[in-house]
Amino acid sequence: MSNIEKVEPTKNTKVEKEASTLTFHARKDFGKKSAHKLRKEGKTPCTVTSNEVGALHYSLDSKQIERLTKHANFFANVISVSAEVAGKKKSLQILPSKIDFHPVNEEILHVDFLHVTSKEVEVKVPVKIVGADKAPGLKKGGKLNLVRYHLPLKAEIKSVPEVIEINIASFGIGKSLFLSNLILPKGVKPAYDCLVLSITGRGKKEKDEVTTEGATGAKEAPAKQEPKKETK
């Protein structure tokens, strides 16, 4: 278990309120050839999975989706879009769930979204570390191990945080922080508990003591003496 008491984020994590301008276009043709043709036209294939109507296949402007994916909170951003469902225009709230990239040029090949139909969603919110320059554990030579770059959270749609800042200014060597140790904003809770970060290492002081002992603690071997010659 963690050896740190409850920790409050350094700020009341701003909520993402910016409305998206993404427009989805229905796809009629499927397969690799169709997807390749779309990408040449500057469009990216995508799928919206809905519990209500199943899988919906669309394409969207590649530049728009590239702009959105550059933000660290992409997977925590509930997006409002206009899409065609059963031949009619409908406003949907969707959440990004997966991106497929080209292994060489990192072009976005496909994006998966989930249709949000409940008031609460499960999201991955990015972590931002502050106070590292003051952390006594790091000053003594310890190492910060950030295990989770994104935190698995459940939140009401209107309360999804953009980022969670964690102040480690008081953390010493051997300290660890679990998700359950964080005091989260109202309407936000852990999806499950997990280790977020830890500070490990022996520190400079202990290393210096070992070095000093190695330099001065060992006894010097006695100088080899020549045998005395007998006199007649």
Secondary structure, DSSP 8 states (H G I E B T S, - for coil): ---S--B--SS---B-------B-EE----SHHHHHHHHHTTEEEEEEEETTTEEEEEEEEHHHHHHHHTSTTGGG--EEEEEEETTEEEEEEEEEEEEEE-TTT--EEEEEEEE--SSEEEEEEEEEEE-TTT-HHHHTT-EEEE--SEEEEEEEGGG-BS-EEEE-TT--TT-EEEGGGB---TTEEESS--EEEEEES--HHHHHHHHHIIIIIS--------------
